[in-house]
């Protein structure tokens, strides 16, 4: 694959980024990929490694060495065809996937990995520029109808696959726009919304129907939906945020991260926000609790709004700069990662437990009280034990705190109550090997059944559910005959 000794000849070339002071003045994407000629050189770095561990690391099994090689050989149309065989939305993953494939790249054992994610994005954008991404409606229809509930990446992938198989698909989205958290939850500076709209428009032209402000279980009755369709797929995500039960939690100024991020996106899309509900970090002292991607998105958003300063606190210890012996290649590297939002201004601190919030006489947040943690002790099974460090208590004066500590699974009220589906021990929707729930004819995919995860896993889940639904519908059709 690639050039025989390309990995020795060419160095890894990243995308270029606008200067921090420039990109903080707007909400748009600010990265620029290398030229197509340079991307071909990056494709040349893909080794003929025998066993492509990049594919092992990719949840959707992208045939990575193949399209790397095709890009290297300037066969871009063949490359996008190969990419689309496994990935419905490379323009999404090419922007926001953390690239587990690169962690597992054979070259990454002792060298910088192949720029797989950038090659993927370059391939799909080149295809759009050339006009190769055209609507391709199925030539025949099966006569079967499917309702997909939720239009995030899992729901979109499921709908796309089912439509390609000839079923009539309607996607129900509770919000006013299609895309789920792709549209509302991920900031524009990581994923501009025209990118989502472009793909959704193509799906509409291919026959997929989208209904917005259709909250199944609230203003749309699930029983009626089941009666109108041959199968239903639950793709509602894991939207129950992890809360923090400490004194002062209800003070004005303490918000869930998604309250903050979705509000800012709606404002940029021209949506109306009640002035009394506006969350604005301009001139404010901001603390983000949680060190993951959602927390990082809050950092970037607060800085663009003009925060005085931003601090990000993480419960767990600071990750190492390099892999430990217990975390070998080709596993996902548990190492310190610095996002573009962190580059824009953020003080990060680790092993911190928030104990309480204190406010002023008007009920507004004034201070965060916390203690430092010692994770050096282990229990009988070898797992780290959290212990507070005596005398390490400290306070931080702040105006806003965003809770970005992950999610506890899907919201149970409404849809899931009406569906009557069985839940697993973690509170997620339980599904069998073909993604069917405990209720025949109702399937599930994405974070709703897997738990909080990556966009690439959501796509994989949606594709798997589509296969399960198709087999179910066809077996029912055969029995009916």
Buried (B, 14 or more C-beta within 10 A) or exposed (E): BBBEEBBEEBEBBEBEEBEEEEBBEEBEBBBEBBEBEBBBBBBBBBBBBEEBBBBEBBBBEBBBBBBBBBBBBEBBEBBBBBBBEBBBBBBBBBBBBBBBBBBBBBBBEEBBBBBBBBBBBBBBBBBBEEEBBEEEEBEEEBEBBBBBBBBBBBBBBBBBBBBBBBBBBBBBBBBEBBBBBBBBBBBBBBBBBEBBBEBBEBBBEBBBBBBBEBBBBEEBEBEEBBEEBBBBBBBBBBBBBBEBEBEBBEBEBBBBBBBBBBBBBBBBEEEEEEEEEEBBBEEBBBBBBBBBBBBBBBBBBBBBBEBEBBBBBBBEEEBEEEBEEEBEBBEEBEEEEEBBBBBBBBEBBBBBBBBBBBBEEEEEBBBBBBBBBBBEEEEEEEEBEEEEEEEBEEEBEBBBBBBBBBBBBBBEEBBBEBBEBEBEEEBBBBBEEBBBBBBEBBBBBBBBBBBBBBBBBBBBBBBBBBBBBBEBBBEBEEEEE
